[in-house]
Amino acid sequence: MRPLPEIRLTPTRPALDARPLEKRVGLIILATDHTTEPDFRRMVASDRIGVYVARIPYANPTTPESLRKMQPSLTAGAALILPDEPLDAICYSCTSASVVIGDAEIEAAVQAAKPGVPVVTPPMAGVRGLKALGARTISILTPYTVETSRPMAAYFVAHGFEIASFTCLGFEDDREMARIALASLVDLAREATDAQADALFVSCTALRAALAVVGMEEAIGRPVVTSNQATAWNCLRLCGDDEPRAEFGRLMTLPLN
């Protein structure tokens, strides 16, 4: 056996940067989520912005009862993202659960672990995005059942929108929602958008709708806001990134008001 080399300890420490990356975005996602991480890698992560992820327990079916069960895990999930270090934004990436649990309750749960961090939810970001686009009357497309879609309709009405049409697909498993083909999403957008709607909101972080936004906008001739596109836009703007990204839809060219 060859003798081990001498190990030398350097007498001085190298200089340290304040942060490995200038900005930090935290993501709390479902254990079953196939889509949010790839979407944020495409739309948010850069050599300036880091995206850091924690998964929390979730089990299908996607019903209001199942969605509410995630609430007790939110604080622990937030605490696992760079413990004791500040974040510039943190997103809980579940649209239907955010509606069922409530934005204020989610913010309180996350800030119990990360005090003062701006908290983003998909429906909250969707409302901001639709308002930035000047939309008042909207169509909504969800992959959910009617039962899970009802709270979504109530949420947007409560935020002052007129709903011209609401279409749901009846899925109960978010892993299947993630497999809906992009071309099908474009066709569904065309079918779901009412002639009186100013814009279409496509709900669900499981859907790969952010990749189909441009095709959907071309198909319906008006803006499309999707869950992951809206949260990515909201998080980018909170990080001071105002660069237009038209390849992800009209919303990604606008400032956060």
C-alpha positions in Angstrom: 0.0 0.0 0.0 1.4 3.4 -1.0 1.9 5.9 1.8 -0.7 8.7 2.1 0.4 12.1 1.1 0.9 14.9 3.5 -2.2 17.1 3.8 -1.5 20.7 4.1 -3.9 23.2 5.6 -3.7 26.7 4.0 -2.8 29.4 6.5 -5.4 31.8 5.1 -9.0 31.5 4.0 -10.1 32.6 0.5 -12.3 35.7 0.1 -16.1 35.0 0.3 -18.8 36.5 -1.8 -21.9 37.7 0.0 -24.0 35.0 -1.8 -23.2 32.4 -4.3 -26.0 34.0 -6.5 -27.3 37.5 -6.1 -31.0 36.6 -5.8 -32.8 33.6 -4.3 -36.2 32.2 -5.1 -37.7 29.4 -2.9 -40.2 26.9 -4.3 -42.5 24.8 -2.1 -43.9 22.1 -4.4 -46.0 18.9 -4.2 -44.3 15.5 -3.8 -46.0 14.5 -7.1 -45.1 17.7 -9.1 -43.5 17.0 -12.5 -43.7 20.5 -13.9 -42.8 23.4 -11.7 -39.1 22.7 -11.3 -38.5 22.4 -15.1 -40.6 25.5 -15.7 -38.7 27.6 -13.2 -35.4 26.3 -14.5 -36.5 27.7 -17.9 -38.1 30.9 -16.9 -36.5 32.0 -13.6 -33.1 30.5 -12.9 -30.0 32.2 -14.3 -26.5 33.1 -13.4 -28.0 35.8 -11.2 -31.1 34.1 -9.7 -31.0 30.8 -7.9 -34.1 28.6 -7.5 -34.2 26.4 -4.4 -36.8 23.7 -3.9 -38.5 21.8 -1.1 -41.2 19.1 -1.6 -44.0 18.5 0.8 -46.3 15.5 1.2 -49.3 15.2 -1.1 -51.4 12.3 -2.3 -54.1 12.3 -5.0 -57.0 12.6 -5.7 -57.0 16.4 -6.3 -60.0 17.2 -4.2 -60.5 20.1 -1.8 -60.1 17.7 1.1 -56.7 16.4 -0.1 -55.5 19.8 -1.0 -56.2 21.2 2.5 -54.0 18.4 4.0 -50.9 20.2 2.8 -51.4 23.2 5.0 -49.7 21.8 8.1 -46.5 21.0 6.0 -46.0 24.5 4.7 -44.0 25.9 7.5 -41.7 22.9 7.7 -41.3 23.0 3.9 -40.3 26.7 3.9 -37.8 26.1 6.8 -36.0 23.5 4.7 -35.1 26.0 1.9 -31.7 27.4 2.8 -32.3 27.3 6.6 -31.7 30.6 8.4 -30.9 32.4 5.2 -33.1 35.1 3.6 -34.9 34.6 0.3 -36.0 37.3 -2.1 -39.3 35.5 -2.9 -40.9 32.1 -2.1 -43.7 30.5 -4.1 -46.1 27.8 -2.9 -46.7 26.1 -6.3 -50.2 24.8 -6.1 -53.1 26.8 -7.6 -56.0 24.8 -6.3 -54.6 24.3 -2.8 -53.9 28.1 -2.6 -57.5 28.8 -3.3 -58.8 26.2 -0.9 -56.4 27.1 2.0 -56.3 30.8 1.3 -53.5 33.2 0.3 -53.3 34.8 3.8 -53.1 31.5 5.5 -50.3 30.3 3.2 -48.4 33.6 3.7 -48.6 33.2 7.5 -47.5 29.6 7.4 -44.5 30.4 5.1 -43.5 33.5 7.0 -43.5 31.6 10.3 -40.3 30.0 8.9 -39.1 32.8 6.6 -40.2 36.1 8.3 -40.7 39.0 5.9 -40.2 37.1 2.7 -42.6 38.0 -0.1 -44.9 35.0 -0.6 -46.3 34.2 -4.1 -49.2 31.8 -4.9 -50.4 30.9 -8.4 -53.9 32.4 -8.1 -52.5 35.5 -6.5 -49.9 35.9 -9.3 -52.7 35.1 -11.8 -54.8 38.0 -10.5 -51.8 40.3 -10.7 -51.0 39.2 -14.2 -54.6 39.5 -15.5 -54.8 43.0 -14.0 -51.4 44.0 -15.5 -52.9 42.9 -18.9 -56.0 45.0 -18.3 -58.4 42.0 -18.3 -61.7 42.4 -16.6 -63.8 39.6 -18.2 -62.0 36.3 -18.4 -62.4 32.7 -19.4 -60.9 30.0 -17.1 -59.6 26.5 -18.0 -58.7 24.0 -15.4 -57.8 20.3 -15.5 -59.8 19.7 -12.3 -63.2 18.2 -11.5 -66.2 20.4 -11.1 -65.9 20.1 -7.3 -62.3 21.4 -7.2 -63.1 24.1 -9.8 -65.9 25.7 -7.9 -63.5 27.4 -5.3 -61.4 28.7 -8.2 -64.4 30.4 -9.8 -65.3 32.0 -6.4 -61.7 33.2 -6.0 -61.6 35.1 -9.2 -65.1 36.6 -8.7 -64.1 37.7 -5.3 -61.1 39.5 -6.9 -63.4 41.5 -9.2 -63.4 39.5 -12.4 -66.4 38.7 -14.6 -66.2 35.1 -15.7 -67.5 34.7 -19.2 -66.9 30.9 -19.3 -65.3 28.2 -17.1 -64.2 24.9 -18.5 -62.8 21.9 -16.5 -61.4 18.6 -17.7 -62.4 16.3 -14.9 -58.9 15.0 -13.9 -58.2 13.8 -10.4 -54.5 12.9 -10.6 -51.9 15.7 -11.1 -49.5 13.3 -12.6 -51.9 12.7 -15.5 -52.5 16.5 -15.7 -48.7 16.9 -16.4 -49.0 14.5 -19.4 -51.6 16.5 -21.3 -50.0 17.2 -24.7 -49.0 20.8 -25.6 -51.0 20.7 -28.8 -54.1 19.5 -26.9 -53.7 22.5 -24.5 -53.7 24.9 -27.5 -56.9 23.2 -28.8 -58.5 23.3 -25.3 -57.6 27.0 -25.0 -59.4 27.7 -28.3 -62.5 25.8 -27.1 -62.5 27.3 -23.6 -62.2 31.0 -24.5 -65.4 32.9 -24.7 -65.8 35.6 -27.4 -66.4 38.2 -24.7 -63.3 37.3 -22.6 -60.4 39.8 -22.4 -58.0 36.9 -21.5 -57.8 33.3 -20.6 -56.5 32.0 -17.3 -55.2 28.4 -17.4 -55.0 27.0 -13.9 -52.8 24.3 -12.4 -49.0 24.1 -11.8 -49.0 20.5 -13.0 -50.0 21.5 -16.6 -47.1 22.3 -19.0 -49.1 25.3 -20.1 -46.2 27.7 -19.8 -44.7 26.0 -22.8 -47.9 26.4 -24.8 -48.7 30.0 -24.0 -47.6 31.5 -27.3 -49.5 28.9 -29.3 -52.6 29.5 -27.1 -52.3 33.3 -27.5 -52.1 32.9 -31.3 -55.0 30.5 -31.3 -57.4 32.8 -29.4 -56.1 36.2 -30.3 -55.8 37.5 -26.8 -53.5 37.1 -23.7 -53.1 33.9 -21.8 -52.1 33.7 -18.2 -51.0 30.3 -16.7 -50.2 29.3 -13.2 -46.4 28.7 -13.6 -45.9 31.5 -16.1 -47.6 34.0 -13.6 -45.6 32.8 -10.6 -42.4 32.9 -12.6 -43.2 36.5 -13.8 -44.1 37.5 -10.2 -40.9 36.1 -8.8 -38.7 37.5 -11.5 -40.1 41.0 -10.9 -39.6 40.7 -7.1 -35.9 39.9 -7.9 -35.6 43.1 -9.9 -35.5 41.2 -13.2 -37.6 43.2 -15.7 -36.3 41.6 -18.9 -39.0 40.8 -21.4 -39.4 37.1 -22.3 -42.0 37.2 -25.1 -41.4 33.5 -25.7 -43.4 32.8 -22.6 -46.4 35.1 -23.5 -47.4 38.7 -23.3 -47.4 38.7 -19.5 -43.7 38.1 -19.5 -43.1 41.5 -21.2 -44.9 43.5 -18.5 -43.8 45.1 -15.2 -45.3 44.1 -11.9 -47.6 46.9 -10.9 
